[in-house]
Amino acid sequence: MNDFKKSENVKRIAVVGAGDAAKRFVETIQSSKELLSQYDLVYIFDDNLSKVNSKFCGIQVIDVIKNLANYKNDFDKIIIAIPSARRDQFNVIYNYCLNAHKEILTIPSLKEILDKSKSITSVRDIDMKDLINRQEIEIDYKEISKIVRDKTILITGGAGSIGSVILKLCLSGKAKKIICIDNSEYNTYKLLNSLDDKRLIYKISDIRDKKMMNLYFNKYKPGIVFHAAAFKHVNLQEDNIRDCLLTNFFGTQNILSIVDKYSVDKFVLISTDKAVEPSNSMGFSKRMAELLVSYYSNFSKTKMSIVRFGNVIGSSGSVLIRFSKLIKNREDITVTHPKVKRYFMSIEEACYLVISSINEVKNNYQIFMIDMGEEILIDEIAKTLIKINGLELGKDININYSKLSRGEKISEKLNYSFEQKKVLDSNKIIRLDSSKTINHRTFDRFISELHEMIYKIDKTSNSSIVAHLKKYFKGLV
């Protein structure tokens, strides 16, 4: 976050936009002697031809936005002051600004300004959320409140990237009590320091420990469970399939075996696009967790659902975070393949849709996918991040190409070919229907055999475990 009050050097600023938000921004700067001594507002650019060559708050509206780069020697930074712009409009404006090869910032959204969570001068860096080529999903806090208000919520992986945002949304929705279960002491400590709310109960525990899970369910009697705890990093799990299965599969089984016992009303599994036609250990483990939910739903009174989505911007270990750190240190970026592409969505959007999907569960079991728009080339993301930071590809920083990592695919899918898609009224949540099911009669035996294989390290290889999974789930993975 950049804040003018913290800047030390005088900077010449070009402001993009001559609307109400830009007016408030400029007037705020002009009314502060301190800010005026640090910032020189040199030009305004706007596409309203009636404003061009006129004065805006005493500053020259010099030209239309597409010609901004022609004046690049006259300013040091660009502030985009059009918070009401749609994503597609913002992208056009942003691309014009890129041609100037200057640092580009934007002012807070109108919602942030109106909510007083940000001041008009609290400009920030452009990030990938601004550039995803689809309209941002507006979070309906009233809908969240209808779902979680006065409810006791339990979130596994509650201190992680996804879990902590679900937790915050549930807090805003007036949940009665939220039990945050996470095996990371560090993440839990960070969350506790940032969210010290009497409704929050923090437990440093592991979903592998069924006895402890049983204790917490018995004590707090949650009505809704969001199961976000999982190992999720593909590369790490390729050599750790045993631990991956113990957490993602058997840990999920522990939770599922308890929810019906304590009359949990609703259970939601957070899944991933890696679970569709999996090519890696993590994907296999998550697909198996999905099938577990399907299995347990046959004899449970709890309404069970799965929400499947792709990459979220801002999650731990995200490629965007990794690229940003490299760029900050002026280190070259490595992309595994120029054609690798992925789905992306902001973490807030994904978590909101996870919560709102609860309203769409009509039967005992439902699987959903989130409409994440079009896949984005990772190579293009790297190039965009380089430009955002005012650097030049090939001069200031390079992109190197290696090869696909083990278990990595060129592109991902969000549904199987045998899953029929039905777009719901929400328009962003898609129900997936399938007549295919696992063999319930042999499933318990399979689970027992798999558990035994995991602990026979000297007698069973990782590849033999994968082969066992493929054989049993043939046609379902």
C-alpha positions, -999 to 999 in steps of 0.1 A, spaced: 0 0 0 13 34 -10 3 65 10 12 100 0 18 110 36 46 85 38 64 96 6 97 115 9 105 127 -27 86 152 -47 69 134 -76 52 147 -107 18 130 -110 -4 125 -140 -40 118 -130 -62 97 -153 -99 107 -150 -118 139 -145 -149 126 -127 -162 130 -91 -136 106 -76 -107 124 -94 -121 157 -81 -121 145 -45 -87 131 -49 -72 162 -64 -89 186 -39 -76 165 -10 -41 168 -23 -45 206 -29 -59 212 6 -28 197 23 4 218 24 23 187 33 11 168 3 15 197 -20 51 200 -9 57 164 -20 35 160 -50 31 180 -81 -2 173 -100 9 182 -135 -17 168 -159 -52 154 -161 -61 129 -189 -98 122 -197 -118 108 -227 -145 134 -224 -136 157 -253 -155 186 -237 -131 186 -208 -99 184 -229 -80 217 -230 -99 230 -200 -90 233 -164 -100 207 -138 -95 220 -102 -69 244 -117 -50 216 -135 -48 213 -173 -68 185 -188 -41 180 -214 -54 152 -237 -74 119 -240 -61 89 -222 -48 70 -252 -23 98 -259 -9 97 -223 24 82 -233 32 112 -255 37 132 -223 58 106 -204 88 129 -199 66 153 -179 56 131 -150 69 103 -127 38 84 -117 3 77 -130 -27 76 -107 -58 60 -123 -87 78 -105 -117 60 -120 -128 36 -93 -162 30 -111 -146 16 -142 -156 -19 -152 -129 -44 -155 -129 -43 -194 -127 -5 -193 -100 -5 -167 -79 -29 -188 -81 -5 -218 -71 24 -197 -43 4 -180 -28 -7 -214 -26 30 -225 -8 38 -193 17 9 -197 30 26 -228 44 54 -207 67 29 -187 59 47 -154 47 34 -121 9 30 -122 -12 33 -91 -50 34 -85 -72 50 -59 -95 28 -37 -128 15 -49 -159 36 -43 -170 10 -18 -138 13 2 -141 51 2 -178 50 12 -171 24 39 -143 47 51 -120 17 51 -96 37 29 -90 74 24 -92 89 -11 -54 95 -10 -45 59 0 -34 49 -35 -23 14 -41 -4 -7 -66 -23 -22 -95 -26 -59 -90 -39 -89 -110 -74 -85 -94 -77 -53 -113 -67 -69 -146 -88 -101 -147 -108 -97 -178 -143 -101 -163 -165 -81 -141 -158 -85 -104 -184 -104 -84 -200 -81 -58 -201 -97 -24 -236 -97 -10 -231 -94 28 -269 -96 34 -269 -131 17 -239 -142 39 -258 -130 70 -289 -150 61 -267 -181 59 -245 -178 90 -262 -153 113 -265 -168 149 -249 -200 137 -219 -219 152 -194 -223 124 -164 -247 124 -136 -241 98 -108 -266 93 -77 -249 79 -93 -217 93 -60 -198 96 -50 -206 60 -55 -184 29 -90 -197 21 -102 -206 56 -93 -172 71 -112 -153 44 -143 -175 50 -138 -169 87 -138 -131 82 -169 -132 60 -187 -153 86 -178 -127 112 -192 -100 91 -224 -121 87 -229 -121 125 -221 -157 131 -227 -167 168 -194 -185 172 -166 -196 149 -142 -224 157 -109 -220 138 -90 -253 136 -55 -252 120 -23 -272 125 -1 -241 118 8 -223 151 23 -195 131 -7 -188 109 -30 -191 139 -9 -167 159 -10 -142 130 -47 -145 127 -53 -141 164 -32 -109 164 -53 -94 136 -87 -108 147 -92 -108 185 -130 -113 185 -149 -129 214 -168 -150 189 -136 -167 177 -122 -198 192 -87 -208 180 -76 -245 182 -41 -256 170 -49 -291 160 -48 -315 131 -76 -331 112 -56 -364 112 -63 -366 150 -99 -380 150 -101 -380 188 -94 -343 190 -118 -336 162 -145 -355 180 -138 -336 212 -142 -302 194 -174 -312 176 -188 -326 209 -180 -294 228 -191 -268 203 -218 -285 183 -213 -266 150 -242 -262 126 -221 -255 95 -186 -269 87 -163 -255 60 -136 -280 54 -106 -261 39 -77 -280 56 -55 -297 30 -21 -301 15 -23 -282 -17 12 -275 -32 15 -299 -62 54 -301 -63 57 -308 -26 31 -335 -26 46 -355 -56 72 -370 -32 49 -370 -2 18 -389 -14 15 -408 18 12 -377 40 -9 -361 13 -34 -389 15 -33 -390 53 -44 -353 54 -65 -348 23 -82 -382 22 -81 -397 57 -83 -363 74 -115 -356 54 -128 -390 64 -123 -381 100 -144 -350 97 -171 -367 76 -175 -396 101 -181 -370 129 -205 -345 112 -235 -368 112 -229 -380 148 -232 -344 161 -261 -334 138 -242 -309 117 -266 -292 94 -243 -284 65 -208 -295 54 -188 -279 26 -156 -294 11 -133 -269 -6 -120 -286 -37 -98 -277 -67 -96 -280 -104 -66 -303 -99 -92 -329 -88 -105 -331 -124 -86 -358 -144 -58 -356 -118 -22 -359 -130 -5 -355 -96 -7 -367 -61 -24 -337 -47 -51 -338 -74 -57 -375 -67 -60 -369 -30 -86 -341 -35 -106 -362 -60 -107 -390 -35 -119 -365 -9 -147 -355 -32 -157 -392 -36 -156 -396 1 -182 -368 5 -204 -386 -21 -200 -418 -2 -209 -404 32 -239 -385 19 -257 -417 13 -262 -424 50 -259 -390 66 -286 -365 74 -261 -337 70 -264 -318 37 -231 -322 20 -216 -302 -8 -184 -297 -27 -172 -264 -43 -145 -268 -69 -125 -238 -82 -91 -229 -96 -63 -206 -85 -71 -178 -61 -52 -145 -62 -35 -139 -28 -34 -175 -15 -2 -188 1 23 -201 -24 5 -184 -53 25 -180 -85 16 -143 -84 32 -138 -49 63 -157 -61 66 -136 -93 61 -104 -74 90 -112 -50 113 -120 -78 104 -88 -96 109 -67 -65 144 -82 -61 151 -77 -99 155 -115 -103 146 -134 -135 113 -152 -136 111 -189 -146 79 -201 -163 76 -239 -169 60 -236 -203 49 -206 -225 15 -221 -230 7 -230 -194 -26 -214 -184 -47 -213 -153 -80 -201 -139 -78 -172 -115 -102 -155 -92 -98 -132 -62 -98 -150 -29 -127 -128 -16 -149 -138 -46 -141 -175 -43 -148 -176 -5 -181 -156 -9 -193 -181 -36 -183 -210 -13 -206 -196 14 -234 -186 -9 -234 -221 -25 -249 -234 7 -283 -219 -4 -281 -240 -36 -279 -274 -19 -313 -290 -25 -306 -326 -18 -283 -344 6 -254 -341 -18 -243 -315 -44 -212 -307 -62 -206 -272 -76 -180 -254 -97 -174 -217 -98 -175 -199 -131 -140 -184 -132 -141 -169 -166 -113 -177 -191 -79 -193 -183 -50 -169 -183 -15 -176 -197 11 -177 -168 36 -162 -193 13 -132 -198 8 -128 -161 46 -126 -157 49 -100 -185 21 -80 -170 36 -80 -135 69 -68 -150 51 -39 -167 31 -30 -137 63 -25 -118 76 -1 -145 103 -25 -157 111 -35 -192 112 -72 -203 146 -82 -217 163 -51 -202 155 -50 -165 144 -86 -161 140 -118 -181 116 -146 -183 132 -181 -186 114 -213 -197 122 -246 -182 98 -276 -186 66 -288 -171 70 -300 -135 60 -335 -126 23 -337 -124 18 -303 -140 -6 -299 -170 -7 -272 -197 -43 -263 -187 -68 -274 -161 -105 -283 -162 -133 -276 -136 -155 -305 -145 -154 -340 -159 -170 -348 -193 -196 -370 -175 -207 -341 -152 -236 -322 -166 -234 -285 -160 -264 -264 -149 -260 -227 -144 -279 -215 -114 -297 -182 -108 -266 -168 -91 -249 -171 -125 -215 -177 -111 -222 -210 -93 -227 -240 -116 -242 -273 -104 -226 -305 -116 -248 -335 -120 -235 -370 -125 -250 -405 -124 -216 -421 -118 -209 -433 -82 -183 -453 -64 -188 -490 -55 -203 -486 -20 -200 -523 -12 -162 -524 -16 -153 -489 -5 -147 -497 32 -124 -525 22 -105 -502 -2 -100 -476 25 -86 -503 48 -62 -516 21 -50 -481 13 -44 -472 49 -23 -504 52 -3 -496 20 6 -461 33 24 -474 63 42 -502 45 70 -479 33 95 -507 26 70 -528 6 49 -503 -13 62 -475 -36 45 -442 -43 38 -455 -78 21 -486 -65 -2 -465 -43 -11 -444 -73 -18 -475 -94 -40 -488 -66 -60 -456 -67 -64 -456 -104 -75 -492 -105 -102 -487 -79 -115 -454 -92 -113 -463 -129 -137 -441 -148 -141 -417 -119 -107 -399 -119 
